[in-house]
Amino acid sequence: MTPQLQVMVVDDHPMWRDAVARDLQQAGYAVVATVGEGRQALRVAVAVRPDVVILDLRLPDLPGVEVARGLAASERPPRVLVLSASGEQEDVLEAVKAGASGYLVKSASREEFLSAVRRTAEGEPVFTPGLAGLVLGEYRRLAGRPAPEGGPRLTDRETEVLRLVAKGLTYRQVAERLTLSHRTVQNHVQNTLSKLHLHNRVELVRYAIERGLDQA
């Protein structure tokens, strides 16, 4: 039996926080905590160890990006999905740089939100349509230096998976394109992360873009 996904909700608006928690519970997720302040979120996360944290950026005591940064630096970092009213470029990029796995605006539908939570738990970067291109564009801008020679050697299959991931395909889309199982694609990604000493798929996409694999 698959373990129930453990989710924590961080938002300073009680009615919105309760509505998000209710949607998660109705979808079969275990809501292990709901909190309204950033410092409280960091303390509670250590105690309840959620798999995914749903995080608002506007909190009364601590900016959401600082909470994301603190969660990313914890001993057992959860995956962070930002759920914000803002779709501003600066907010999106700051959240990703702080360690967020994905970014969804609050105008998203219930179905989009629940899908984003599941995909975040699976290790996929999830963004409101239009924001994924923004993040990839920023990585391309940062990747204006030649890629270093040498380094770990990837297999042909790992390179092929990495190329499709860098193009923005989900694991399921990669699996369909290469006629592989979803689990096999996940295993290739995990092996690649281990070889390259990277921590998450966002870092992996940046690595691929630095080497031009997203243009291959």
C-alpha positions as CSV (number, residue, x, y, z in Angstrom):
1,M,0.0,0.0,0.0
2,T,1.4,3.4,-1.0
3,P,2.1,5.6,2.1
4,Q,-0.3,8.6,2.4
5,L,1.4,11.9,1.3
6,Q,2.1,14.2,4.3
7,V,1.4,17.9,3.5
8,M,1.7,21.1,5.5
9,V,-0.1,24.3,4.6
10,V,1.5,27.7,5.4
11,D,-0.7,30.7,4.7
12,D,-1.7,33.7,7.0
13,H,-5.3,33.8,5.8
14,P,-7.3,31.3,7.9
15,M,-10.2,30.9,5.5
16,W,-7.9,30.2,2.5
17,R,-5.7,28.0,4.6
18,D,-8.7,25.9,5.8
19,A,-10.0,25.7,2.2
20,V,-6.7,24.4,0.9
21,A,-6.4,21.9,3.7
22,R,-10.0,20.7,3.0
23,D,-9.2,20.2,-0.7
24,L,-6.1,18.2,0.2
25,Q,-7.9,16.0,2.7
26,Q,-10.8,15.3,0.2
27,A,-8.2,14.3,-2.4
28,G,-6.7,11.7,0.1
29,Y,-3.7,13.6,1.3
30,A,-2.8,13.8,5.0
31,V,-2.6,17.4,6.2
32,V,-0.2,17.1,9.1
33,A,-0.2,20.9,10.0
34,T,-1.6,24.2,9.0
35,V,0.2,27.4,10.2
36,G,0.0,31.1,9.6
37,E,3.5,32.4,10.3
38,G,6.9,31.7,8.8
39,R,8.9,31.0,12.0
40,Q,6.2,28.8,13.3
41,A,6.3,26.9,10.0
42,L,10.0,26.2,10.3
43,R,9.5,24.9,13.9
44,V,6.5,22.8,13.0
45,A,8.1,21.3,9.9
46,V,10.9,19.9,12.0
47,A,8.4,18.2,14.2
48,V,5.9,16.8,11.6
49,R,8.3,16.2,8.7
50,P,5.9,16.8,5.8
51,D,6.7,15.5,2.3
52,V,5.4,18.7,0.7
53,V,4.9,22.2,2.1
54,I,2.3,24.5,0.4
55,L,3.8,27.9,1.0
56,D,2.4,31.4,0.6
57,L,5.0,34.2,0.0
58,R,3.3,36.9,2.0
59,L,3.6,36.0,5.7
60,P,3.4,38.5,8.6
61,D,6.7,37.7,10.3
62,L,9.0,36.2,7.7
63,P,9.1,36.4,3.9
64,G,8.0,33.1,2.3
65,V,11.4,32.9,0.4
66,E,13.2,32.9,3.7
67,V,10.9,30.1,4.9
68,A,11.7,28.2,1.7
69,R,15.4,28.7,2.2
70,G,15.1,27.5,5.8
71,L,13.2,24.4,4.8
72,A,15.7,23.6,2.0
73,A,18.5,23.8,4.6
74,S,16.8,21.5,7.1
75,E,18.0,18.0,7.9
76,R,15.1,16.4,6.0
77,P,14.0,19.0,3.5
78,P,10.5,18.7,2.2
79,R,9.5,19.7,-1.3
80,V,8.0,23.2,-1.4
81,L,5.2,24.3,-3.7
82,V,4.6,28.0,-3.6
83,L,0.9,29.0,-3.8
84,S,0.8,32.8,-4.2
85,A,-1.4,35.6,-5.4
86,S,1.7,37.0,-7.2
87,G,2.8,36.0,-10.7
88,E,5.6,38.6,-10.8
89,Q,8.9,37.5,-12.3
90,E,10.9,38.6,-9.4
91,D,8.8,36.6,-6.9
92,V,8.9,33.4,-9.0
93,L,12.7,33.5,-9.5
94,E,13.4,34.3,-5.9
95,A,11.2,31.4,-4.7
96,V,13.0,29.0,-7.1
97,K,16.4,30.2,-6.0
98,A,15.4,29.8,-2.4
99,G,14.7,26.1,-3.1
100,A,11.0,25.9,-4.1
101,S,10.2,23.0,-6.4
102,G,7.3,24.8,-8.0
103,Y,5.2,27.9,-8.2
104,L,1.4,28.1,-8.7
105,V,-0.7,31.2,-8.6
106,K,-3.9,31.2,-6.5
107,S,-6.1,31.6,-9.5
108,A,-5.3,28.0,-10.4
109,S,-8.2,25.6,-10.5
110,R,-8.7,22.9,-7.8
111,E,-7.7,20.2,-10.3
112,E,-4.5,22.1,-11.3
113,F,-3.6,22.6,-7.6
114,L,-4.1,18.9,-6.6
115,S,-2.1,17.8,-9.7
116,A,0.7,20.2,-8.8
117,V,0.9,18.8,-5.3
118,R,1.2,15.2,-6.6
119,R,3.8,16.1,-9.2
120,T,5.7,18.1,-6.7
121,A,5.8,15.1,-4.4
122,E,7.2,13.1,-7.3
123,G,10.0,15.5,-7.7
124,E,8.8,17.4,-10.8
125,P,9.2,21.2,-11.0
126,V,5.6,22.5,-11.4
127,F,4.8,26.0,-12.6
128,T,1.7,27.9,-13.6
129,P,1.6,27.9,-17.4
130,G,3.9,30.7,-18.6
131,L,6.1,30.7,-15.6
132,A,8.1,27.6,-16.6
133,G,9.5,29.4,-19.6
134,L,10.4,32.3,-17.4
135,V,12.5,30.1,-15.1
136,L,14.2,28.3,-18.0
137,G,14.9,31.7,-19.6
138,E,16.6,32.9,-16.4
139,Y,18.7,29.7,-16.3
140,R,19.7,30.3,-19.9
141,R,20.8,33.8,-19.1
142,L,22.9,32.6,-16.1
143,A,24.4,29.9,-18.3
144,G,26.5,32.4,-20.4
145,R,29.8,30.6,-19.8
146,P,31.3,27.6,-21.5
147,A,30.6,24.2,-19.9
148,P,33.6,22.7,-18.2
149,E,35.1,19.6,-19.8
150,G,35.2,16.3,-18.1
151,G,33.1,15.4,-15.1
152,P,30.9,12.4,-14.5
153,R,30.0,10.4,-17.6
154,L,26.3,9.7,-18.2
155,T,24.9,6.8,-20.2
156,D,23.2,7.5,-23.5
157,R,19.8,6.8,-21.9
158,E,20.5,9.1,-19.0
159,T,21.6,11.9,-21.4
160,E,18.4,11.3,-23.5
161,V,16.2,11.6,-20.4
162,L,18.1,14.7,-19.2
163,R,17.6,16.3,-22.6
164,L,13.8,15.8,-22.5
165,V,13.6,17.0,-18.9
166,A,15.5,20.1,-19.9
167,K,12.9,20.8,-22.6
168,G,10.3,20.9,-19.8
169,L,8.6,17.5,-20.3
170,T,7.1,15.8,-17.3
171,Y,8.3,12.4,-16.2
172,R,5.2,10.9,-17.7
173,Q,5.7,12.7,-21.0
174,V,9.4,11.5,-21.1
175,A,8.2,7.9,-20.4
176,E,5.7,8.1,-23.3
177,R,8.3,9.6,-25.6
178,L,10.9,6.9,-24.9
179,T,8.5,4.0,-24.3
180,L,9.6,3.6,-20.7
181,S,7.8,3.2,-17.5
182,H,7.3,6.2,-15.2
183,R,9.4,4.5,-12.5
184,T,12.3,3.8,-15.0
185,V,12.4,7.5,-15.9
186,Q,12.5,8.4,-12.2
187,N,15.3,6.0,-11.6
188,H,17.3,7.5,-14.5
189,V,16.8,11.0,-13.1
190,Q,17.8,9.9,-9.6
191,N,21.0,8.2,-10.9
192,T,21.9,11.3,-12.8
193,L,21.3,13.5,-9.8
194,S,23.6,11.2,-7.8
195,K,26.4,11.2,-10.5
196,L,26.3,15.0,-10.8
197,H,26.0,15.6,-7.1
198,L,22.8,17.7,-7.6
199,H,19.9,18.0,-5.2
200,N,16.8,18.4,-7.2
201,R,15.3,18.5,-10.7
202,V,15.6,22.3,-10.9
203,E,19.4,22.1,-10.5
204,L,19.4,19.3,-13.0
205,V,17.6,21.4,-15.6
206,R,20.1,24.2,-15.1
207,Y,23.0,21.8,-15.6
208,A,21.4,20.6,-18.9
209,I,20.8,24.1,-20.1
210,E,24.4,25.1,-19.3
211,R,25.4,22.3,-21.7
212,G,22.9,23.2,-24.4
213,L,21.0,19.9,-24.0
214,D,17.6,21.8,-24.1
215,Q,18.5,22.9,-27.6
216,A,19.5,19.4,-28.9
